Amino acid sequence: MQSSLVYMDHGATTPVREEVLDAMLPFLKNQFGNPSSPHFLGREARRAVEEAREKTAQALGANPEEIYFTSGGTESNNLALRGVAKNRAAGGHIITSSIEHHAVLDVCRDLENEGHRVSYLPVDQYGRVDPEKVREAITDDTFIISIMAANNEIGTLQPIIEIGSLARENGILFHTDAVQVVGQLPVDLNNLNVDFLSLAAHKFNGPKGIGALYVQEGIKIDPLYRGGSQEEKLRPGTENVSGIVGLGKALELSVSEIPEKKKHLESLRDRLVEGFLKIDDVSLNGHPEERLPGNINVSFKHIEGESILLTLDMEGIAASSGSACSSGSLEPSHVLSAIGLDPSIAHGSMRFSLGRGNSDADVDFVLKKVPPIVERLRNISPTYHSRQ
Ligand SMILES: *Cc1c(COP(=O)(O)O)cnc(C)c1O
């Protein structure tokens, strides 16, 4: 296997940073105790878990009692939505958007099959949910609104402050999948009308398989699993101690570095976008300003994103094809369809997602490699020659 020279797929996952690994290792070695054990090894592990909970809460403007550790973003989204829906009579109403991650959308589909109704709100050409559309969708039996803080494919940020206030005014619970935002942009739960927030450590240079759900104090939801009394019984099972420690450390570090990291990523992002747009028939997807600092999603007309991806792969550049979220299928991604991209254009879309390891040299390398690849692929593309 070739190790990549330039990694621009941080929207998929990020490398664990050295300081985080160092913080985790003792809990995989000598300090291997079970946090529920009353002896000294257990007490050490318990202390580490609670310290990580405090760091996590502090980084988000929450109380430690409001943080529940899970196995990642997928589980947090499932727990929030199913946990709220579980003890509700069928026939309730849920509001979400058509561009959520599948970990929200597929849960909503299940809840529909279980007798609830779901409104999948449309988005505009930039992928923004209009708060006015949320207001119009609210009914007497709407019990939860779930709108992501930022989209993982096109990077568009949602007006979650406005949507949260609407939810609050109407006495409706509000969940946000903030997996792409936490650690990248400031999040202060004191100023957001958010009842549930999902995050995953591997998107901010922490380990995979560990995440958290913020649950606003006073809100009772049901667990997905039964077992022990860990995480106040909301998420039973022996804690992933090293993962939790890694999450806490990674979040503490990322949040303290947000201002400089944001500036760094935005400058790399803007250079990349500018460079790509110099190629003929290339367009930027997502919102031009209201987007994640490290997200670039572009469509190269007349070619397949998949072909660019494979060619870049051979050059040691790791990126993601915009249409490959449901990889293996020929359907363009639900996000690109929702912003109104023609399927032929959606198929030529690529996501480059930047992270703290990326440099100006990486941007130069990509901008040197991509234009000739695009030209070569277009020269062998039947649709390119038959255009107009
Ligand atoms: C990555 C991601 C998820 C899934 O998180 P996992 O930790 O991989 O389960 C959910 N939502 C968004 C927006 C994501 O980017």
The ligand as a Gaussian input file, in Angstrom:
#p B3LYP/6-31G(d) Opt

LIG

0 1
 C      -18.385000      11.574000      10.036000
 C      -19.758000      12.064000      10.248000
 C      -20.720000      11.308000      10.945000
 C      -20.439000       9.904000      11.412000
 O      -19.535000       9.873000      12.463000
 P      -18.848000       8.473000      12.842000
 O      -18.009000       8.814000      14.022000
 O      -18.065000       8.067000      11.664000
 O      -19.924000       7.528000      13.185000
 C      -21.965000      11.855000      11.171000
 N      -22.270000      13.085000      10.730000
 C      -21.394000      13.843000      10.043000
 C      -21.796000      15.209000       9.599000
 C      -20.107000      13.362000       9.787000
 O      -19.248000      14.115000       9.098000

